[in-house]
Amino acid sequence: MENVNAPTVTSSAMVVQVTISCWTGRKKDKSASAAVTSQNYADNGTASVNKKLLGNCDELSAIQKFVANTRNMHYSMTMPWSDLGQRLIPTAAQFDYHQQMTALVAEFHTMVDTFCNNYTWEVSRAQARIGDLFRREDYPTEESIRSKFAFNIDYMPVAPCFVTDIGDEAQSVMQEGYEKLLDRELTSAMNDVVSRAKDKIERMSERLDYGGKDKKKVFRDTLVDNVVEIVDLLRVCNLTGDSQMSAMCDKLEYAMSGVTPDGLRNSETLRVETKRAVDEVIKSLPSLDM
């Protein structure tokens, strides 16, 4: 991949941090753990019994699954940035990202409201569900349970290096170091997007590779949708105007023009031509070796 121009990231992208907290509804039971260890003649600390405080509570499970899916969506729409859980988002994609994420925030709070309104009832049912593992002191109070859930989205600029209370030479060294840091982070972010694209494109190539074979490979409609979507993501995330990435997008967009899942299933000619075009794109992928 071409050398990136780090300062451009301050005007073409921003940092986004998503913080979601969700009550796990789980707790280690020391007595049960000790009992299992003793019954099996094992050393202390060998066994650990973690109990689901509400048993199989559908409402809590739904929230936990929702949170996991939301995190995955957040990751898919952004790029890695630093090791602190922050992500990079192109300014061109921020509006769509914010619309989708704020809708998820609203849905999250609706689900949490429903769960919290039924929490007292769920605790009363828990004793029957988990039997002798029930300990009333394990459960948050009705007043505090809502505080176990939160969903926040925070945006921050990718700020340039501002250090003034040092000498000119030291400031120059710090500025150079900061720009190198931005360069590394931006390169890593773009490589992540290219890697995701590679996975999607190679998946399509592998699924279309059954010409002349007796057994056709099964694939879902999303095989095509995923590749089309990755083109849009690559274009938006090309923060430095990398010519290799732009050329790859053009090739991939041309290869997918007029291609449909049913068309690929029903036409061997379309399948062969699409696989050939996709394989050419794979060969043109920017190098991730830095």
C-alpha angles and dihedrals in degrees: 000000000000119000109273124232102231100197091062091069091071091066102031102047145025137207119252126192122193118194118188124174123188131176109249095206089215133116136173113248106214094189094051091045091053091047093052090047092050095044090054095044090239132149118271112275093024097112129045124191115200114186129205100233095209096034111222099350108175095199094053092043090052092053092048091050090047091053092051092050091047092053090051091051091049091052093047092054097045142049129239117266125177124330095272099088094265121133134203121236126185112240088233090063098039097092095054091041092052093048093052095043096047088052088054091049090056092047091048093054092048090054092046092049090053092049095046092048089056097037097103090051091048091052091051089052092047094075090062091044100051100026117194091005089073116114116171092208090063092071127084114237121262088250094053103039094086090058088065090072128065139151120192133170118197127184125202133177121247091246124209118236110278113182116145108157095078136073123280094252093049091046090052091051092048092047091051091049092048093050090050089051091051089048092054094046093048093047090050091049094051092045089054091056092047090049091053090049091050091054093051095046095045089049090056092047091051094048092050093049102101104095111148093008124122095228120059118216117243120233136168128238088254089071088079096034092054093054093046090050092049090058090058091046092050092051094049093045095049089103095164099044091246106194094211091055092046092050091048090052091051092051093046093046090051092047091053096045108125093356116139131177093244091047090055091048095049104036121061089188093056090045093052094044093047093048091049092050092046091050089053089054091051089055090052095051112128114256115260093201109114 
